[in-house]
Amino acid sequence: AVADAWSASAEAYAATWAPRFAPWVSTAVAALRGEAARARPPPPPGPLLDLGCGPGHELAALASAFPGRRLVARDAAPGMVRLASARAGPGVTVEVGDARAVGCQPSILFSAFLLQAMPARAAALTAWVAALPPGGLAGVLWWPSPAAQPDVAWAAVTAGPPDGGSDEGNTPAGVAAAAAAGGGAVLLDENPVHMLCFASRAALADALLKGGPLTVAAAVDPAAAA
């Protein structure tokens, strides 16, 4: 149901949300590139895996940041994969797949706005880190903090879905513990602030329902999105 909902809303997400999230994605890609450049030794050879690639707006930035490295982009929604495939350049493979199964033995992993929406996200992050070889790197982008967003609707959405009634994996300490459980460590923890603008609260509400998080909530549990 979740994959079907994201497939149906892929065009709306690509038109409304992906451009607005672009500043955060650019910051995250630059941070991952910087960590890779500073690493001694550098990350080992192997593919760069983009989990939850959505419509593929970050593919060009990732390919530019890591030239010569095979890029594998994965999303559970066929509709998103169709759009991402249209954006994929040479050396980029786009596939339908579940983010809970890493596969392909990546040496670098990138994920934007996926982990926080997953159930059991602490366990998922641990599995992602554990799938990396020694010296591998992961760049994981959380939803933008509501701190710089005065709209209460956006603050409620970015608070994230419940994870068994616990915020495990949704705090700096939880993220660090999940990374450590997978044999890794947090190298950089930043909270970049970019403005997310809509013409009105009505426009935001419409975007949330058409191509946003509430689209999926309504598909899975109509009562939850009411």
Phi, psi and chi 1 to 4 in degrees:
 res  aa     phi    psi   chi1   chi2   chi3   chi4
   1 ALA       -  -38.9      -      -      -      -
   2 VAL   -66.5  -46.2  170.9      -      -      -
   3 ALA   -62.2  -40.9      -      -      -      -
   4 ASP   -63.9  -40.9  -71.7  -14.4      -      -
   5 ALA   -64.6  -42.5      -      -      -      -
   6 TRP   -69.3  -33.9  -81.9  122.5      -      -
   7 SER   -62.8  -44.8  -75.1      -      -      -
   8 ALA   -65.6  -29.0      -      -      -      -
   9 SER  -102.6   10.2   61.7      -      -      -
  10 ALA   -59.3  -45.4      -      -      -      -
  11 GLU   -63.6  -42.1  -63.7  -80.6   -1.1      -
  12 ALA   -65.6  -41.7      -      -      -      -
  13 TYR   -62.5  -44.4 -179.8   90.8      -      -
  14 ALA   -62.6  -34.3      -      -      -      -
  15 ALA   -81.0  -34.1      -      -      -      -
  16 THR  -103.5  -49.4  -57.9      -      -      -
  17 TRP   -91.3  -42.8  -68.6   99.0      -      -
  18 ALA   -56.4  -44.8      -      -      -      -
  19 PRO   -64.7  -33.9  -20.9   33.6      -      -
  20 ARG   -73.7  -29.9  -72.7  176.5  167.5   83.7
  21 PHE   -83.5   -8.6  -76.6  156.3      -      -
  22 ALA   -55.0  -41.1      -      -      -      -
  23 PRO   -60.7  -39.8  -24.9   35.6      -      -
  24 TRP   -67.1  -40.9  -76.8  -84.1      -      -
  25 VAL   -63.3  -44.0  172.7      -      -      -
  26 SER   -60.7  -42.0  -64.4      -      -      -
  27 THR   -62.8  -42.2  -61.3      -      -      -
  28 ALA   -68.1  -41.2      -      -      -      -
  29 VAL   -63.5  -42.0  171.0      -      -      -
  30 ALA   -63.9  -39.3      -      -      -      -
  31 ALA   -65.0  -42.3      -      -      -      -
  32 LEU   -65.0  -41.2 -176.6   59.8      -      -
  33 ARG   -62.5  -41.2  179.6 -178.3   57.5 -161.4
  34 GLY   -63.5  -42.3      -      -      -      -
  35 GLU   -64.3  -38.9  -70.4  -61.6  -39.0      -
  36 ALA   -65.4  -38.0      -      -      -      -
  37 ALA   -69.2  -32.8      -      -      -      -
  38 ARG   -83.4  -18.7  -72.9 -171.6  -71.0  -88.9
  39 ALA   -65.9  134.7      -      -      -      -
  40 ARG  -132.8  108.2  -64.8  -68.4 -178.9  -87.3
  41 PRO   -74.7  166.1   29.1  -36.1      -      -
  42 PRO   -68.8  165.6   25.2  -34.2      -      -
  43 PRO   -54.3  141.9  -24.6   34.3      -      -
  44 PRO   -68.0  164.7   25.5  -34.5      -      -
  45 PRO   -60.4  152.2  -21.1   32.7      -      -
  46 GLY   147.3  165.5      -      -      -      -
  47 PRO   -72.2  157.8   24.3  -32.8      -      -
  48 LEU   -97.8  122.4 -170.7  166.0      -      -
  49 LEU  -104.9  122.3  176.3   60.9      -      -
  50 ASP  -103.4  105.8  179.2   11.5      -      -
  51 LEU   -92.0  129.7  -75.5  175.8      -      -
  52 GLY    71.9   50.9      -      -      -      -
  53 CYS   -70.0  -14.9   65.5      -      -      -
  54 GLY    58.4 -140.5      -      -      -      -
  55 PRO   -78.3    4.4   27.1  -34.0      -      -
  56 GLY    85.5   21.7      -      -      -      -
  57 HIS   -65.9  -22.9  -76.9   63.8      -      -
  58 GLU   -90.6   -4.7   69.5  -94.6   29.8      -
  59 LEU   -62.7  -42.9  -64.3 -178.5      -      -
  60 ALA   -63.9  -40.5      -      -      -      -
  61 ALA   -66.5  -41.5      -      -      -      -
  62 LEU   -65.4  -43.5  -73.1  169.6      -      -
  63 ALA   -62.8  -38.5      -      -      -      -
  64 SER   -70.2  -36.4  176.4      -      -      -
  65 ALA   -72.3  -28.5      -      -      -      -
  66 PHE  -129.7   67.4  -62.6   93.4      -      -
  67 PRO   -64.1  141.7   24.0  -34.2      -      -
  68 GLY    85.1   -7.0      -      -      -      -
  69 ARG   -99.7  132.8 -169.8  178.0  -69.3  -93.2
  70 ARG   -62.2  134.9 -179.9 -175.2  171.0 -144.3
  71 LEU  -115.0  123.3  173.4   56.1      -      -
  72 VAL  -114.0  120.2  178.4      -      -      -
  73 ALA  -111.1  133.6      -      -      -      -
  74 ARG  -134.2  141.2 -177.1 -176.1  -56.6  160.4
  75 ASP  -148.1  148.1 -158.8  -80.3      -      -
  76 ALA   -77.3  -17.6      -      -      -      -
  77 ALA   -97.8  116.6      -      -      -      -
  78 PRO   -57.1  -34.2  -26.9   35.9      -      -
  79 GLY   -63.7  -38.4      -      -      -      -
  80 MET   -67.7  -41.6  -68.8  -69.1 -167.3      -
  81 VAL   -62.8  -37.5  167.7      -      -      -
  82 ARG   -60.3  -44.7  176.4  178.3   55.6   81.5
  83 LEU   -68.9  -40.8  -64.9 -178.5      -      -
  84 ALA   -65.1  -36.7      -      -      -      -
  85 SER   -61.8  -34.4  -63.9      -      -      -
  86 ALA   -69.0  -22.3      -      -      -      -
  87 ARG   -95.3  -10.8  -68.6  178.0  171.4  -86.6
  88 ALA   -72.1  133.7      -      -      -      -
  89 GLY   -97.5 -170.7      -      -      -      -
  90 PRO   -59.2  140.8  -22.4   33.4      -      -
  91 GLY    80.3    7.9      -      -      -      -
  92 VAL  -113.0  125.7 -179.9      -      -      -
  93 THR  -108.3  128.3  -60.2      -      -      -
  94 VAL  -115.6  129.6 -174.3      -      -      -
  95 GLU  -141.8  154.6   61.2 -173.2   28.1      -
  96 VAL   -84.5  129.7  176.6      -      -      -
  97 GLY  -172.7  161.3      -      -      -      -
  98 ASP   -86.9  129.2 -168.2  -31.3      -      -
  99 ALA   -69.7  -13.7      -      -      -      -
 100 ARG   -75.7  -17.0  -67.5  171.1  -66.5 -177.3
 101 ALA  -112.1  107.2      -      -      -      -
 102 VAL   -70.9  -57.7  174.0      -      -      -
 103 GLY    62.1 -176.0      -      -      -      -
 104 CYS    54.9    2.1   86.2      -      -      -
 105 GLN    46.8   64.4  -62.8 -178.5  -41.1      -
 106 PRO   -72.7  152.9   31.2  -37.0      -      -
 107 SER  -101.0  -17.9   62.6      -      -      -
 108 ILE  -134.5  137.7  -58.5  177.3      -      -
 109 LEU  -127.7  137.9 -174.0  148.9      -      -
 110 PHE  -132.5  139.4 -179.1   80.0      -      -
 111 SER  -150.5  129.6 -178.0      -      -      -
 112 ALA  -119.1  119.0      -      -      -      -
 113 PHE    63.4   29.0  -50.9  128.5      -      -
 114 LEU  -110.7  -49.3  170.1   65.0      -      -
 115 LEU   -57.0  -41.8 -176.2   64.9      -      -
 116 GLN   -66.9  -22.1 -163.6  174.0    8.1      -
 117 ALA   -90.3   -4.7      -      -      -      -
 118 MET   -87.4  148.8  -65.6  175.4   65.7      -
 119 PRO   -71.1  151.7   25.9  -33.5      -      -
 120 ALA    50.9   50.8      -      -      -      -
 121 ARG   -65.2  -30.5   51.8 -172.8  166.6  -82.4
 122 ALA   -63.1  -43.6      -      -      -      -
 123 ALA   -65.8  -37.5      -      -      -      -
 124 ALA   -64.5  -43.7      -      -      -      -
 125 LEU   -64.1  -40.6  178.7   58.3      -      -
 126 THR   -58.8  -43.4  -64.0      -      -      -
 127 ALA   -65.5  -39.0      -      -      -      -
 128 TRP   -62.0  -47.8  -69.2   -1.8      -      -
 129 VAL   -65.0  -41.2  174.2      -      -      -
 130 ALA   -64.4  -25.1      -      -      -      -
 131 ALA   -76.8  -13.4      -      -      -      -
 132 LEU   -82.4  147.7  -64.0  170.3      -      -
 133 PRO   -77.3  168.6   31.6  -36.3      -      -
 134 PRO   -53.9  130.2  -26.8   36.0      -      -
 135 GLY    88.4   -3.4      -      -      -      -
 136 GLY   -71.5  159.9      -      -      -      -
 137 LEU  -129.5  147.3  -68.6  172.9      -      -
 138 ALA  -129.3  134.0      -      -      -      -
 139 GLY  -116.9  114.8      -      -      -      -
 140 VAL  -120.0  122.9 -180.0      -      -      -
 141 LEU  -104.2  121.2 -179.3   59.0      -      -
 142 TRP   -80.5  164.0 -124.9 -121.2      -      -
 143 TRP   -59.2  146.5  -73.9  -25.6      -      -
 144 PRO   -53.8  138.6  -25.6   34.6      -      -
 145 SER   -62.7  140.2  167.1      -      -      -
 146 PRO   -74.8   -3.3   26.8  -34.8      -      -
 147 ALA   -57.3  -39.0      -      -      -      -
 148 ALA   -95.5    5.4      -      -      -      -
 149 GLN  -113.4  108.8  -50.9  -60.1  -28.1      -
 150 PRO   -72.2  -14.5   27.8  -35.2      -      -
 151 ASP   -74.6  123.9 -167.2  -65.8      -      -
 152 VAL   -65.9  -29.4  -67.1      -      -      -
 153 ALA   -65.1  -44.8      -      -      -      -
 154 TRP   -66.0  -39.2  178.2 -114.4      -      -
 155 ALA   -60.1  -39.5      -      -      -      -
 156 ALA   -67.2  -39.7      -      -      -      -
 157 VAL   -68.1  -44.8  170.9      -      -      -
 158 THR   -74.8   -8.3   52.1      -      -      -
 159 ALA   -65.4  -21.8      -      -      -      -
 160 GLY    90.0  156.3      -      -      -      -
 161 PRO   -72.6  154.1   27.1  -33.6      -      -
 162 PRO   -66.7  148.4   24.6  -34.1      -      -
 163 ASP  -122.7   78.7 -171.5    4.9      -      -
 164 GLY    66.0   26.2      -      -      -      -
 165 GLY    78.1    8.1      -      -      -      -
 166 SER  -125.9  154.3  168.0      -      -      -
 167 ASP   -99.5   21.0   65.3   -6.1      -      -
 168 GLU   -54.7  130.3  178.4 -172.9    8.1      -
 169 GLY    81.0    3.5      -      -      -      -
 170 ASN  -117.8   14.2 -161.5   33.2      -      -
 171 THR  -131.0  160.6   64.9      -      -      -
 172 PRO   -54.9  -41.7  -28.8   36.7      -      -
 173 ALA   -66.0  -39.7      -      -      -      -
 174 GLY   -66.2  -39.7      -      -      -      -
 175 VAL   -65.0  -44.5  168.8      -      -      -
 176 ALA   -61.7  -40.5      -      -      -      -
 177 ALA   -66.4  -40.2      -      -      -      -
 178 ALA   -65.8  -40.4      -      -      -      -
 179 ALA   -64.8  -42.9      -      -      -      -
 180 ALA   -62.7  -37.0      -      -      -      -
 181 ALA   -64.2  -25.9      -      -      -      -
 182 GLY   -91.9    3.8      -      -      -      -
 183 GLY    90.4   16.3      -      -      -      -
 184 GLY  -121.2 -171.4      -      -      -      -
 185 ALA  -149.5  153.5      -      -      -      -
 186 VAL   -79.9  119.2  175.5      -      -      -
 187 LEU   -92.6  -30.2  -59.2  178.6      -      -
 188 LEU  -148.9  130.4  179.6   67.5      -      -
 189 ASP  -132.0  105.4 -179.1    8.8      -      -
 190 GLU  -126.6  156.0  -68.2 -174.4  -22.7      -
 191 ASN  -129.3   76.1 -175.8   21.9      -      -
 192 PRO   -65.8  145.4   25.5  -34.2      -      -
 193 VAL  -112.9  120.2  175.6      -      -      -
 194 HIS  -131.1  149.8  -56.6  -71.2      -      -
 195 MET   -82.8  138.9  -67.0  -51.9  -61.5      -
 196 LEU  -115.2  108.9 -171.5   70.3      -      -
 197 CYS  -112.6  136.2  -61.3      -      -      -
 198 PHE  -129.3  154.8  -75.5   86.1      -      -
 199 ALA   -64.0  -30.5      -      -      -      -
 200 SER  -163.3  170.7   64.8      -      -      -
 201 ARG   -65.7  -32.6  -70.2 -163.7  176.4 -168.5
 202 ALA   -63.9  -39.0      -      -      -      -
 203 ALA   -66.7  -39.0      -      -      -      -
 204 LEU   -63.5  -46.2  169.6   59.4      -      -
 205 ALA   -60.2  -40.5      -      -      -      -
 206 ASP   -65.5  -39.9 -173.7   63.0      -      -
 207 ALA   -67.6  -36.4      -      -      -      -
 208 LEU   -64.3  -34.5  -69.8  171.6      -      -
 209 LEU   -85.5  -24.3  -71.0  167.3      -      -
 210 LYS  -118.3   89.0  -61.2  176.3 -178.9  176.8
 211 GLY    95.5    6.5      -      -      -      -
 212 GLY  -115.6 -172.2      -      -      -      -
 213 PRO   -56.8  -34.2  -25.1   33.7      -      -
 214 LEU   -73.3  -18.8  -66.4 -174.6      -      -
 215 THR   -60.8  -45.5  -53.3      -      -      -
 216 VAL   -71.9  -40.4  176.7      -      -      -
 217 ALA   -59.5  -40.0      -      -      -      -
 218 ALA   -67.8  -34.7      -      -      -      -
 219 ALA   -71.0  -37.1      -      -      -      -
 220 VAL   -83.4  -41.8  176.2      -      -      -
 221 ASP  -147.2   91.2 -178.6    5.0      -      -
 222 PRO   -53.4  -33.5  -25.8   35.1      -      -
 223 ALA   -66.1  -31.6      -      -      -      -
 224 ALA   -69.9  -26.0      -      -      -      -
 225 ALA   -96.9   -0.3      -      -      -      -
 226 ALA   -71.5      -      -      -      -      -
